[in-house]
Amino acid sequence: MNIGDNFKIESDSLNVTLSKKIQRKSKEGKVYTDWKAMGYFATPENALAELVNQKVRDTGLEDLKTIVKEIQNLHGIIHKILPKHLQGVRKPIEG
């Protein structure tokens, strides 16, 4: 499941993997796009929480306005993709 242009979540029978798109250079000097694992998690929720935490850390924690804007941006991306992947999954009962 892609999250925006630069992140994705994949799973296997053991883990959920959060990966980031990076640029690599081959031995021949050609630049190509690859994915680098940022972490391995027990649940997709944990992977998404780490993504939000990482993006907050990437702001440099310089000012609250920048942090809040980044969190809102990520929440918007996550909410756009979740309905596609959770069709048929019921919301948990709150309370």
C-alpha positions as CSV (number, residue, x, y, z in Angstrom):
1,M,0.0,0.0,0.0
2,N,1.6,3.3,-1.1
3,I,1.4,6.3,1.2
4,G,1.9,9.4,-0.9
5,D,4.8,9.3,-3.3
6,N,7.6,8.4,-0.9
7,F,6.4,5.8,1.5
8,K,4.8,2.4,1.4
9,I,3.6,-0.4,3.8
10,E,4.0,-4.0,2.9
11,S,3.4,-7.1,4.9
12,D,4.4,-10.8,5.0
13,S,3.4,-13.5,7.5
14,L,5.7,-12.1,10.2
15,N,5.9,-8.3,9.9
16,V,4.5,-5.1,8.5
17,T,7.3,-3.2,6.8
18,L,7.4,0.6,6.4
19,S,9.7,1.7,3.5
20,K,10.9,5.0,2.1
21,K,11.7,5.7,-1.5
22,I,15.3,6.6,-2.0
23,Q,17.7,7.2,-4.9
24,R,20.7,4.8,-5.3
25,K,23.6,4.8,-7.7
26,S,24.6,1.6,-9.5
27,K,28.2,0.5,-9.9
28,E,28.0,1.9,-13.5
29,G,27.0,5.3,-12.1
30,K,23.3,5.1,-13.1
31,V,20.8,6.6,-10.6
32,Y,17.7,4.5,-9.8
33,T,14.8,4.5,-7.4
34,D,14.7,1.8,-4.7
35,W,12.9,1.3,-1.4
36,K,14.7,1.3,2.0
37,A,13.0,-0.4,5.0
38,M,12.5,2.1,7.9
39,G,11.2,-0.5,10.3
40,Y,9.3,-3.7,10.9
41,F,6.1,-3.6,12.9
42,A,3.4,-6.0,14.3
43,T,0.5,-4.0,12.9
44,P,-0.2,-1.4,10.1
45,E,-1.3,1.0,12.8
46,N,2.2,0.8,14.4
47,A,3.8,1.4,11.0
48,L,1.6,4.4,10.4
49,A,2.3,5.8,13.8
50,E,6.0,5.5,13.1
51,L,5.6,7.3,9.8
52,V,3.9,10.2,11.6
53,N,6.6,10.3,14.2
54,Q,9.4,10.2,11.6
55,K,7.9,13.0,9.6
56,V,7.6,15.1,12.8
57,R,11.3,14.4,13.6
58,D,12.2,15.4,10.0
59,T,10.8,18.9,10.6
60,G,13.7,19.5,13.0
61,L,11.1,20.2,15.7
62,E,11.8,23.9,15.1
63,D,8.3,25.3,15.5
64,L,4.9,24.0,16.4
65,K,3.2,25.4,13.3
66,T,5.5,23.3,11.0
67,I,4.9,20.2,13.1
68,V,1.1,20.6,13.1
69,K,1.1,21.2,9.3
70,E,3.1,18.1,8.7
71,I,0.9,16.0,10.9
72,Q,-2.3,17.3,9.2
73,N,-0.7,16.6,5.8
74,L,0.0,13.0,6.8
75,H,-3.4,12.4,8.3
76,G,-4.9,13.7,5.0
77,I,-2.8,11.3,3.0
78,I,-3.6,8.3,5.3
79,H,-7.4,9.1,5.2
80,K,-7.4,9.2,1.4
81,I,-5.8,5.8,1.0
82,L,-7.4,3.9,3.9
83,P,-10.9,3.6,2.4
84,K,-9.5,1.9,-0.7
85,H,-7.7,-0.7,1.5
86,L,-10.3,-1.2,4.2
87,Q,-13.5,-1.7,2.3
88,G,-15.6,-4.2,4.1
89,V,-13.8,-3.6,7.4
90,R,-16.0,-2.4,10.2
91,K,-15.0,0.6,12.4
92,P,-14.2,-0.4,16.0
93,I,-16.9,0.4,18.5
94,E,-16.0,3.5,20.5
95,G,-16.7,3.9,24.2
